[in-house]
Amino acid sequence: MEYMIEDLMEQVVESGGSDLHLSAGLPPYIRVSGKLTPTEHEPLTPEQCQRLIFSMLNNTQRKNLEQNWELDCSYGVKGLARFRVNVYKDRGTYAACLRALSSKIPNMEALNLPNIVREISEKPRGLVLVTGPTGSGKSTTLASMINNINMTRSEHILTVEDPIEFVYEPIKSLIHQRQVGEDTKSFANALRAALREDPDVILVGEMRDLETIQLAISAAETGHLVFGTLHTSSASQTVDRMVDVFPPEQQQQVRVQLSNSLVAVFSQTLVSKKKPKPNEYGRVMAQEIMIVTPAISNLIREGKTAQIYSAIQTGGKIGMQTLEKVLSDLYKAGTISFEAAMSKTSKTDELQRLIGNVPTAGAPGAKPGVPTSTAR
């Protein structure tokens, strides 16, 4: 049976899904609340798969795909949704992953973001990083921060994205959105030009290389508020990644620049809920928050990033929190399971300490894998 790409997109939106996967020899797959499941469609032939994919592309995009064998773009269906599209080759045939993008920019309350996120978005200058693995909601968090500025301040906001995900309507701010591959050749090119375009706020969709990172730091140093993303899983790892991109002889200078310009790092991940209610989103966000205090600034400058975690642990009064503290709180509230919490941490001992003792199977009154309280 022949069907259109729009039919599959509609199925993704109606099921509350986040991603659609197309590949030859398999039915289309949809990811809902983090779980990937096949649709009831017949497996796609290579020809059907290519037809569905090519129906989303213009002539220039098709040419780029045929030359490079990979393509990033976006595709919108009026009245339904926009999708971020990545096309690639799989054993000689075309395959694609489509990420559904919300047409409505969520506010901070809807995302249950801590109040400190709003406070950081109200800073006049500096570098703010939102990090985490692919699909952890980085773009959504950033969009809520940009939207907060748009609703409350008269600023010139400039975004550089690949591709554009959320489309902003100017409210109080003037907003220009540039897409890599359509409006600019690269992130670095757009950032170099940005400093001559009188921006107050700059959003760098992805800080991929040395030049982009250097330009983002420089923009933050020269009085702009700069937002960016990295694929790192903790605040200390984020600092190390940014420094390690540079040659050894430049790393100390970069540490000094970062210690002066970095304002905050939000490292986030999405965790499956234990028992989501009907029509409720099946995952909850857990976010590590580092605010750059004078003490953390010194640790960055001196290259003592291993001590940043301890500084976050003791910074609760000003809004800091470790990922393990958040996972522990979500577990204790009954929102996530013990297994889900443990799957998201690299510090299992620390999380176990916060949660309590886990009795071994067979212990009196113990349920396997269920922690008991350490309270006396």
Beta strands, then each sheet from edge to edge (+ up, - down):
strand 1: 19-22
strand 2: 29-32
strand 3: 35-38
strand 4: 71-77
strand 5: 81-90
strand 6: 93-101
strand 7: 126-131
strand 8: 156-161
strand 9: 174-179
strand 10: 201-204
strand 11: 225-230
strand 12: 262-272
strand 13: 283-291
sheet 1: 3+ 2- 1+ 6- 5+ 4-
sheet 2: 9+ 8+ 10+ 11+ 7+ 12+ 13-
end
